[in-house]
Amino acid sequence: MVQQHTLDRAFAALADETRRGILTRLGDGPATITELAVPSGMTLTGIRKHVDVLEAAGLVTTEKVGRVRQVQLGTERLDDAMAWITFYQRLWERRLDGLEVYFTLKKGTES
């Protein structure tokens, strides 16, 4: 099972629209800090702070390539978050299915 603080970091990072936008952009492939900053209208420092949060959460990795910093998706933490979501999705589906059976049986006994 994934440690709670790992999930906390991932979900806290995903709570910000700018950081979700960065992850969406990185879905198309790696990008430099400058390439991430231009469409957002943010400064390089501002984007770098968002990338630092994503990196601390394990959602992206960065690598210095020459004079630029390359950013790419880190899949492990997204997989952890998805596993957590899937567990609770299945749990609630089972509970709701049970509720549906209950009401179907109850309706059948009232007729």
Z-matrix of the N, CA and C atoms (Angstrom, degrees):
N
C 1 1.461
C 2 1.534 1 109.13
N 3 1.287 2 115.90 1 145.44
C 4 1.459 3 122.50 2 -178.84
C 5 1.524 4 109.06 3 -73.40
N 6 1.330 5 116.01 4 139.80
C 7 1.455 6 119.78 5 178.56
C 8 1.519 7 110.26 6 -68.22
N 9 1.317 8 115.83 7 144.47
C 10 1.465 9 121.67 8 -175.35
C 11 1.524 10 112.46 9 -59.43
N 12 1.330 11 118.59 10 -42.33
C 13 1.466 12 120.03 11 -177.41
C 14 1.529 13 111.09 12 -65.51
N 15 1.334 14 117.44 13 -28.75
C 16 1.462 15 121.03 14 176.81
C 17 1.520 16 110.17 15 -65.23
N 18 1.326 17 115.93 16 -45.61
C 19 1.468 18 120.18 17 177.43
C 20 1.524 19 111.35 18 -66.64
N 21 1.320 20 116.70 19 -39.73
C 22 1.465 21 120.18 20 179.37
C 23 1.524 22 110.79 21 -58.00
N 24 1.317 23 116.75 22 -45.13
C 25 1.469 24 120.68 23 179.17
C 26 1.525 25 111.44 24 -63.92
N 27 1.319 26 115.67 25 -43.75
C 28 1.468 27 119.13 26 -178.75
C 29 1.528 28 110.72 27 -63.22
N 30 1.330 29 117.45 28 -48.57
C 31 1.452 30 119.71 29 -178.18
C 32 1.527 31 112.15 30 -68.79
N 33 1.329 32 117.72 31 -34.11
C 34 1.471 33 120.03 32 175.91
C 35 1.525 34 110.07 33 -64.13
N 36 1.319 35 116.58 34 -41.13
C 37 1.467 36 120.04 35 178.39
C 38 1.527 37 110.84 36 -65.84
N 39 1.318 38 117.04 37 -39.25
C 40 1.468 39 121.27 38 -179.07
C 41 1.523 40 113.03 39 -73.58
N 42 1.322 41 117.48 40 -13.68
C 43 1.462 42 120.89 41 -178.11
C 44 1.525 43 112.88 42 -70.36
N 45 1.321 44 117.59 43 -15.63
C 46 1.455 45 121.29 44 -176.66
C 47 1.532 46 110.93 45 -97.97
N 48 1.326 47 116.54 46 130.26
C 49 1.461 48 122.42 47 -177.96
C 50 1.526 49 112.74 48 -60.27
N 51 1.318 50 117.40 49 -40.92
C 52 1.463 51 120.82 50 179.73
C 53 1.522 52 110.91 51 -62.56
N 54 1.325 53 116.56 52 -43.18
C 55 1.468 54 120.01 53 -179.51
C 56 1.527 55 110.92 54 -67.88
N 57 1.341 56 117.35 55 -37.48
C 58 1.467 57 118.88 56 175.47
C 59 1.523 58 110.14 57 -63.65
N 60 1.330 59 116.88 58 -37.12
C 61 1.461 60 121.03 59 177.45
C 62 1.522 61 111.65 60 -63.88
N 63 1.317 62 116.52 61 -38.96
C 64 1.468 63 120.61 62 177.22
C 65 1.528 64 109.82 63 -62.33
N 66 1.334 65 116.28 64 -45.06
C 67 1.465 66 119.51 65 179.51
C 68 1.522 67 111.15 66 -63.26
N 69 1.332 68 116.61 67 -39.47
C 70 1.463 69 120.39 68 177.67
C 71 1.520 70 110.18 69 -60.69
N 72 1.334 71 116.25 70 -46.49
C 73 1.472 72 120.81 71 179.31
C 74 1.518 73 110.91 72 -61.48
N 75 1.339 74 117.39 73 -41.48
C 76 1.457 75 121.04 74 -179.24
C 77 1.526 76 112.25 75 -69.16
N 78 1.315 77 117.42 76 -16.58
C 79 1.460 78 120.93 77 173.59
C 80 1.521 79 111.82 78 -62.34
N 81 1.326 80 117.08 79 -23.03
C 82 1.466 81 122.01 80 177.12
C 83 1.519 82 111.73 81 -85.35
N 84 1.317 83 117.89 82 -9.99
C 85 1.464 84 121.99 83 -179.65
C 86 1.512 85 110.98 84 135.79
N 87 1.329 86 116.06 85 169.70
C 88 1.466 87 120.68 86 -179.24
C 89 1.531 88 111.77 87 -59.32
N 90 1.326 89 115.36 88 156.24
C 91 1.470 90 121.27 89 179.42
C 92 1.518 91 108.85 90 -148.58
N 93 1.307 92 115.22 91 156.78
C 94 1.457 93 119.97 92 174.45
C 95 1.525 94 108.60 93 -84.90
N 96 1.316 95 115.63 94 165.86
C 97 1.464 96 120.48 95 176.35
C 98 1.531 97 109.49 96 -57.65
N 99 1.320 98 116.87 97 -41.45
C 100 1.473 99 121.09 98 179.53
C 101 1.519 100 110.90 99 -62.48
N 102 1.317 101 117.68 100 -43.21
C 103 1.465 102 121.26 101 179.32
C 104 1.527 103 111.49 102 -63.84
N 105 1.315 104 116.74 103 -30.93
C 106 1.467 105 120.01 104 177.10
C 107 1.523 106 111.43 105 -77.26
N 108 1.325 107 116.58 106 -32.70
C 109 1.467 108 120.88 107 -175.65
C 110 1.521 109 112.52 108 -75.05
N 111 1.328 110 118.26 109 -39.80
C 112 1.470 111 121.72 110 -171.86
C 113 1.529 112 112.91 111 -55.76
N 114 1.340 113 120.56 112 -55.11
C 115 1.463 114 118.34 113 -177.21
C 116 1.527 115 114.26 114 -67.82
N 117 1.325 116 116.61 115 -22.96
C 118 1.465 117 119.70 116 -178.08
C 119 1.522 118 112.32 117 -83.40
N 120 1.335 119 116.31 118 -18.47
C 121 1.463 120 119.70 119 -177.02
C 122 1.516 121 113.02 120 75.37
N 123 1.325 122 116.94 121 10.45
C 124 1.464 123 120.98 122 179.94
C 125 1.519 124 109.76 123 -91.48
N 126 1.318 125 115.05 124 161.89
C 127 1.464 126 120.34 125 175.44
C 128 1.527 127 109.03 126 -73.53
N 129 1.316 128 115.48 127 162.71
C 130 1.462 129 119.71 128 176.52
C 131 1.527 130 110.49 129 -61.39
N 132 1.335 131 116.36 130 -38.40
C 133 1.468 132 120.75 131 178.56
C 134 1.530 133 110.93 132 -64.07
N 135 1.318 134 116.45 133 -41.96
C 136 1.469 135 120.58 134 179.29
C 137 1.519 136 111.99 135 -63.16
N 138 1.321 137 116.40 136 -46.27
C 139 1.467 138 119.92 137 178.69
C 140 1.519 139 110.20 138 -65.50
N 141 1.315 140 116.51 139 -39.73
C 142 1.461 141 120.41 140 -179.83
C 143 1.524 142 110.90 141 -59.91
N 144 1.330 143 117.46 142 -39.20
C 145 1.470 144 120.60 143 178.29
C 146 1.527 145 110.53 144 -62.65
N 147 1.340 146 116.64 145 -41.75
C 148 1.473 147 120.09 146 177.64
C 149 1.528 148 110.49 147 -64.96
N 150 1.320 149 116.84 148 -41.86
C 151 1.465 150 120.81 149 178.56
C 152 1.528 151 110.19 150 -63.16
N 153 1.328 152 117.53 151 -38.24
C 154 1.465 153 121.07 152 178.01
C 155 1.531 154 111.37 153 -60.94
N 156 1.339 155 116.64 154 -40.78
C 157 1.468 156 120.67 155 178.31
C 158 1.528 157 109.70 156 -64.88
N 159 1.323 158 116.14 157 -44.57
C 160 1.469 159 120.47 158 179.06
C 161 1.527 160 111.13 159 -63.41
N 162 1.323 161 115.98 160 -38.86
C 163 1.463 162 119.86 161 179.59
C 164 1.526 163 111.04 162 -68.43
N 165 1.330 164 117.40 163 -41.41
C 166 1.471 165 121.09 164 178.10
C 167 1.532 166 111.09 165 -61.84
N 168 1.319 167 116.21 166 -30.96
C 169 1.464 168 121.24 167 178.78
C 170 1.527 169 111.62 168 -83.22
N 171 1.326 170 117.46 169 -6.21
C 172 1.454 171 121.01 170 -179.79
C 173 1.522 172 113.70 171 80.12
N 174 1.332 173 116.83 172 13.55
C 175 1.466 174 120.11 173 -177.83
C 176 1.517 175 112.94 174 -85.64
N 177 1.327 176 117.20 175 -22.13
C 178 1.468 177 121.70 176 175.68
C 179 1.521 178 108.74 177 -137.57
N 180 1.319 179 114.51 178 162.97
C 181 1.456 180 120.78 179 171.09
C 182 1.517 181 107.15 180 -125.10
N 183 1.331 182 115.66 181 151.76
C 184 1.456 183 119.95 182 177.37
C 185 1.515 184 108.54 183 -125.82
N 186 1.324 185 114.38 184 152.78
C 187 1.453 186 120.49 185 179.24
C 188 1.516 187 108.31 186 -147.20
N 189 1.303 188 115.78 187 133.60
C 190 1.459 189 121.32 188 177.28
C 191 1.526 190 107.62 189 -77.80
N 192 1.340 191 116.15 190 119.83
C 193 1.462 192 122.21 191 178.57
C 194 1.522 193 106.61 192 -121.74
N 195 1.314 194 116.38 193 101.96
C 196 1.458 195 119.56 194 -174.47
C 197 1.514 196 109.67 195 67.03
N 198 1.333 197 115.34 196 -122.94
C 199 1.469 198 120.04 197 -179.53
C 200 1.528 199 113.24 198 -98.74
N 201 1.311 200 117.43 199 2.52
C 202 1.469 201 120.19 200 -177.68
C 203 1.521 202 110.44 201 -117.71
N 204 1.317 203 115.09 202 157.22
C 205 1.459 204 121.36 203 177.19
C 206 1.526 205 108.01 204 -103.63
N 207 1.333 206 115.57 205 119.35
C 208 1.460 207 123.56 206 179.34
C 209 1.525 208 109.22 207 -90.80
N 210 1.327 209 117.06 208 134.97
C 211 1.466 210 122.32 209 -178.84
C 212 1.516 211 108.17 210 -119.02
N 213 1.331 212 116.06 211 136.40
C 214 1.466 213 119.36 212 175.42
C 215 1.516 214 110.13 213 -143.00
N 216 1.323 215 115.63 214 161.45
C 217 1.457 216 120.92 215 179.81
C 218 1.517 217 110.98 216 -63.17
N 219 1.313 218 115.14 217 142.78
C 220 1.454 219 122.16 218 170.44
C 221 1.516 220 106.17 219 -112.29
N 222 1.303 221 118.97 220 111.24
C 223 1.469 222 121.86 221 -169.95
C 224 1.517 223 114.67 222 -77.23
N 225 1.304 224 118.75 223 -22.88
C 226 1.459 225 120.04 224 -171.78
C 227 1.525 226 112.97 225 -58.41
N 228 1.310 227 118.37 226 -48.40
C 229 1.462 228 120.35 227 -176.91
C 230 1.525 229 111.62 228 -70.15
N 231 1.323 230 117.46 229 -34.31
C 232 1.463 231 118.74 230 175.38
C 233 1.524 232 109.67 231 -64.36
N 234 1.330 233 116.61 232 -37.08
C 235 1.459 234 120.14 233 176.44
C 236 1.521 235 110.75 234 -64.20
N 237 1.338 236 116.77 235 -40.48
C 238 1.468 237 120.47 236 178.03
C 239 1.529 238 110.85 237 -61.70
N 240 1.334 239 116.17 238 -46.31
C 241 1.466 240 120.47 239 -179.78
C 242 1.530 241 110.30 240 -64.06
N 243 1.317 242 116.94 241 -40.92
C 244 1.461 243 120.12 242 179.89
C 245 1.525 244 111.38 243 -65.89
N 246 1.323 245 117.15 244 -38.30
C 247 1.469 246 120.45 245 176.96
C 248 1.524 247 110.68 246 -62.27
N 249 1.331 248 117.12 247 -41.10
C 250 1.465 249 121.34 248 178.68
C 251 1.529 250 110.40 249 -63.91
N 252 1.320 251 116.22 250 -46.22
C 253 1.470 252 121.48 251 179.18
C 254 1.524 253 110.49 252 -61.64
N 255 1.322 254 116.85 253 -44.56
C 256 1.466 255 121.72 254 -178.58
C 257 1.521 256 111.10 255 -62.80
N 258 1.333 257 117.20 256 -40.49
C 259 1.466 258 120.44 257 178.26
C 260 1.530 259 110.47 258 -57.35
N 261 1.338 260 116.05 259 -49.64
C 262 1.462 261 119.27 260 -177.93
C 263 1.523 262 112.61 261 -73.37
N 264 1.303 263 118.05 262 -28.52
C 265 1.464 264 121.01 263 174.91
C 266 1.528 265 109.48 264 -63.08
N 267 1.318 266 116.50 265 -46.74
C 268 1.476 267 120.26 266 179.46
C 269 1.523 268 111.36 267 -64.90
N 270 1.323 269 116.34 268 -40.22
C 271 1.456 270 120.73 269 178.80
C 272 1.523 271 110.36 270 -58.68
N 273 1.330 272 116.87 271 -49.19
C 274 1.458 273 120.27 272 -178.95
C 275 1.527 274 112.51 273 -69.48
N 276 1.310 275 117.45 274 -33.48
C 277 1.466 276 119.43 275 176.03
C 278 1.525 277 110.42 276 -62.77
N 279 1.337 278 116.84 277 -42.63
C 280 1.471 279 119.96 278 177.51
C 281 1.522 280 111.05 279 -62.80
N 282 1.311 281 116.68 280 -43.11
C 283 1.465 282 120.20 281 -179.74
C 284 1.531 283 111.26 282 -64.90
N 285 1.321 284 116.62 283 -42.35
C 286 1.460 285 119.61 284 179.44
C 287 1.524 286 111.58 285 -69.32
N 288 1.335 287 116.99 286 -35.62
C 289 1.465 288 119.74 287 175.22
C 290 1.523 289 110.36 288 -62.12
N 291 1.337 290 116.12 289 -42.25
C 292 1.461 291 120.28 290 177.06
C 293 1.518 292 112.32 291 -62.31
N 294 1.324 293 116.37 292 -38.56
C 295 1.461 294 120.79 293 177.69
C 296 1.527 295 110.39 294 -65.88
N 297 1.312 296 116.89 295 -39.80
C 298 1.468 297 121.04 296 178.57
C 299 1.531 298 110.53 297 -62.89
N 300 1.335 299 116.85 298 -43.17
C 301 1.463 300 121.03 299 177.95
C 302 1.526 301 109.84 300 -61.61
N 303 1.318 302 116.70 301 -44.20
C 304 1.462 303 121.52 302 179.52
C 305 1.532 304 110.93 303 -57.03
N 306 1.347 305 116.36 304 -50.44
C 307 1.471 306 118.99 305 -178.48
C 308 1.522 307 111.93 306 -68.45
N 309 1.308 308 118.19 307 -32.19
C 310 1.470 309 120.53 308 177.58
C 311 1.521 310 109.48 309 -66.08
N 312 1.336 311 116.71 310 -45.21
C 313 1.461 312 120.64 311 178.09
C 314 1.522 313 111.49 312 -65.46
N 315 1.299 314 117.65 313 -40.83
C 316 1.459 315 122.13 314 -179.93
C 317 1.523 316 109.90 315 -63.84
N 318 1.326 317 116.57 316 -42.54
C 319 1.467 318 120.98 317 179.33
C 320 1.521 319 109.89 318 -64.13
N 321 1.344 320 117.12 319 -37.72
C 322 1.460 321 121.14 320 179.84
C 323 1.523 322 112.54 321 -67.18
N 324 1.314 323 118.20 322 -31.70
C 325 1.466 324 121.18 323 179.93
C 326 1.523 325 111.97 324 -80.15
N 327 1.334 326 117.75 325 -17.75
C 328 1.458 327 121.06 326 -179.39
C 329 1.528 328 112.19 327 -84.99
N 330 1.309 329 116.13 328 -14.17
C 331 1.470 330 119.30 329 -176.40
C 332 1.506 331 112.82 330 -78.96
